[in-house]
Amino acid sequence: MVSIKDIAKKAGVSISTVSYALNGSPKITDETTARILAIAEELNYVPNAAARSLKTRESKIIGVYLTDFSGAFYGDLLQGVKEVLNQKGYDMVVCSGKQSHRLLPERMVDGAIILDATFSSQELLKYADIGHKIVVLDRELNHPNINQVLLDNKAGATLAVEHLIELGHRKLYVVTGPKGSYDSKQRLKAVKQTVARFDGVELTEIEGNFNKDAGERAAEQILRDATSPVGVFCLNDEMAIGLYNAVKQTDYVIGKDIHIIGFDNIELAEYTVPRLATIDYSKRKWGALASEQLLKVLAGEPVEHERVYVTLVKGESVGQARS
């Protein structure tokens, strides 16, 4: 890669003179500037963004870290992030995978929004200790440089399970998410706490991973075991849709034999027949709030942790339990 040293050598000037020319400084003549720019073009010089950001201490880019991009969940979240950042003169880069973590310590981004299980909490605290500004959506961390914008998973899971129990369901299944998922852990914990408050409720856990395939696999077990109407809480809608698809190919009837409720209220849930019961919240608002909080942290403004609240969307996929 061509550096300003190469340009300086060919032009027969100092490195500082090349720097002045590349940055449009009036400290050198127009003739010298033109000559240096011509040499830079000839050598195919590309400015080093990392070096520039280290000098200015600002890249005007925010890193948004996601575990993956699959499914219908992420579009609205990212749109909310983007809208707020763009209004404030920032752009975003969406990252996934451990190799992208280095953008933080290398200061290629001014701050980060984290919904990514590949980051350990210890790693994020280490970055915060050396001054990096972070908003987390998937864990609880206490640090002056870290803000939390968390989904109210406990309330959502409680609403879902109480809805099933209130309709008379006593045989329940819960299809969980990935083992490392904060949201899955919080929802499952609330499910168990809610079930413990009621007598005579039987709960069976089925391991999932937040995608449709997991819902289809869960259906195999549920349909094999079910001897009476059962209630199924899938910890996200993607799995609920997978379960839906599998049940639809049998003689079992959703909302009569198998009662299903999800979490996230993705757009597809609205078009299922019968309509999927689910837990709703604004994913766009969640993303927008994360951006707003991060920009406040970057500006050194006081900021409180935030929580995104949820509501129950009733649907015909859950009906009264009948033996």
N, C-alpha and C positions, 0 to 999 in steps of 0.2 A: 504494500500500500504506500502510495506517495505521501510524504509528509512535507511540512513547511520547510524543513531543513533541506530537502531536495530542491524545492523551489528557490530557496535562498542561494544554494550552491550554484545553480544554473544561471541565476540572475546576477550573481556577484554582489549580493547585498546581505545585510544582517537578517537574522531571524525576526527581530523586532520590526524591521522595515516591511518584511513580508506580511507580518501580522497586521501592521497598520493598513497595508493595501487591501488585504482580504476583508478587513472590517470597515473600510471606507473612511479611514481617519484623515483629517486635513493636515496632519503633521508631515505628510510627504506630498510631492508635486503630483499633478494629474498625469504627467508623462510617465513618472516612475510607477504610479499605480496601474496605468494602462499596460505597461510592459510586464509587470509582475502578474497581472490577471491573465494576460495572454499566455505566459509561461505556465501558469496554473492550469489553464484550459488544455494546453498542449500536452501536459503530463497527466491529464485526467484526474486532477486532484479533487478529492471528496472531503469536505470538512468533517472532522471528528466530533460527532455529536456528544460523545461521552466527555471529551476534554472540554468542550464548550460548556456543558452543563456543570462540570466541576468548577469552572471559572465563575459562571454566573450564579451557581447554587440553585438553579431553577431550570427545569426542562419544559414546564407547562404540560406535562403528560402524567396521567395517573394510571397505575397498573391495577387492573381488575383481575384477580386470580380466582379461577374456578377449577374444581376437581375435574369436571368434564363439561361438554356443551350439549350432550345428548338430551333428547326429550323436548317437550314444549314449555318447560318451566323458565328457561333462561332469557328468552327474547324480551319479555316485558321488564324483567329485572334490569337487563343491560340498557334498555331504552330509557328507563328512569335515571340510571347513572349518567348516561350520555347527555340527556337533556339539560341537567343541572350543570355538568362540567362545561358543556359548550357555551352556556349562558355566561359563564364566568371566565371564558377565554382558555379553557383547558381542553385537551383531547385525552382519549383513553386508549390503552393498548390492553387487549384481553389475552391473558396468559393461562397456560395449563402445563403442569409437569415440573419436576424438580429443577431442570436446567434453567427455567425462567426465573427462579428465585433470585439469581444473581443480579437481576435488574435493580433490586433494592440496594444492596451494598455498593454496587457500582454507580448508584445515583443516576441511573438512566430514567427513573421515574421520581416524581416529587413525593409521592405517597402511594399507599396501596389500600385497596378494598379486598378483603380476604373472605372467600367462600370456598376454601380449598383444603381438603384433608391432608394433602401432601406436605403442608407446613406443620411442623410440630409447634406446640405452644412455646417450648424453650427457644426455638429458632426465632419466633416472632418477638419474644421478650428481649433476646439478644440484639435484634435490629432496633427495637425501641430504645434500648439502653444507650445506643450510639447516635440517637437523634432522629431516627426514621419515624414518620407519622403514618399511623395505620388505623383503619377501621375494620373490625372483625364482625362477620355476620354468622359465624359458626362456632363460637366458643366464648367463654367468659374469662377475660384477662384484666387484671388491674394494673395499670401503668399510666403515667401522665401523658405518654405519647400514643396511647391506644384507646380508642373509643369503641363501645359496643352498640351495635344496632341489631337486636335479636328479635326473632319471631317468637310470639307467645305460644310456643309449642305445647306447653302444659295446658293452657286454657283450651286450645284446639282439640287436643286428644281427649280431654275430659268431656267436652261437648259431644264429641263423636260417640264415645262409649256410653255416656248417660242417655243419649238419644236411642241407642240400641236397647239398653236395659229398660228405659221407660216404655218402650213398645213391647215389652214382655220377653225379650231374648235372654236366655240363660246359658246357651251354649255359644261361646264366642271364639273367634279366631282373630289373631292380629298378625299381619304380614309385615315384618320389620324391614328396615333399610340396611345399608352397609354398616358393618361393625364399627368403623371409625367415624361414622356420621354423628355429629353433635345433635342435629335435629332428630334423627332416629332415636338416639338414646333418651332425649328429653321426652319425646312422645311416648316411647315404650314405658318409661318410668311413670308417666301420668296415667297410662292405661292400667298398669298394675295397681297403682294407688286407688284409682276409681273402682276397679273391680273388687278390691279388698273392702270397700265400704258396703257392699251388698252381699247378702247371704244367698247361697245356692247358685252362684254364677261360675261356670266352668270356662277357663281361659286356656287356649292352646296357642303357642307361638310358632310361627313358620318363618324361617329366615329368608329374607329377600335382599334386593339391592337397588331398589328404586327404578327398575325398568320393567317393560311389559313382559319380558320373558319370565321374570320372577313371579309375576301375577299368574301367568299360565302354569308355571310349576306348582304354585300354591294351590291352584284349582284342582290339580291331580290329587293332592292329598285330601283336600276338603271333600271332594266328590267321592273319594274312596271311603272316607271315614263317616260322612254325614248319614245319620239315620233319622234325623228330624230337622226341621227348619233351623238354620244357623245364621248368626250374624258375623260378618267379616269386616274388620277395620283394616284397610290397607293404609300404611303410613304415608303413601302419596298416591296421586291419581293415576300416574303411569302404571303402577302395579294393579290398581283397581280396574283400569281399562283392559289390561292383560287377562285378569281374572274374568271380567265381563265376556271377553271374546271366547274364552274356553267354555264358560258355562252356556253361552248361547248355542254351542254346537252339541248340546246334550238335551235331554228331555226335562231337565230342571228349569224352573222359572225364576228369574231374578225378581226379587220383591215379594215372592211367595215361598219358594224353597230356600233360596240363597239370598241373603240380604246384605248388600254391599255399601260401605261408605268409604270415601277416600279423603285426601287432604291435598289442598292447593287450588282447587277450582280452576284447573286449566281449561282453555277454551273448548277442547273436545268434550269435556264433561257435560257441557250444556246441550250437546247434540246426541247424547246417548239415549236410547229408548229401552227401558224406562230411564228417566233422568237420574243421573248419579247423584246421590247425596254426598256432600263433601264439606270441607272446611275452607272458607274463603278469606282472603286478605288481598291487599293490593301489592302485587309484585313490583309494579312500576313505582309505587310510593316507597316501597322498601329500598329500591335502588336509588331513588332520588334523595331519600333521607340519608342514606349512606354517603352520598356525594356531599350533601350539605354539611354533614358532621365532619367529614375529612377536611373540607375547605376551611372550616372553623379551626380545626386543630392546626392546620398549616399556618393559619393567620395568627395563632397564639391566643385565640379567643376562648373564654371559658365555655365548656361544653359538658352536658350531662349525658349519661347513657340513655339510649332510647329503646323502646319496645314497640313492635308492630302488632297491632291487635287483630283478632280473628273473629269470624262469625260462622254460625252453622247455616248451611244451605240444605234445606230438606229436599228430598227427591223420592221418586217412586221406587227407587232401587232398595229402599228400606220400608218395610211395612210391618203391620202388627204380627207378632209371633202367633202362629197357630199350630197346634200339635196334630 
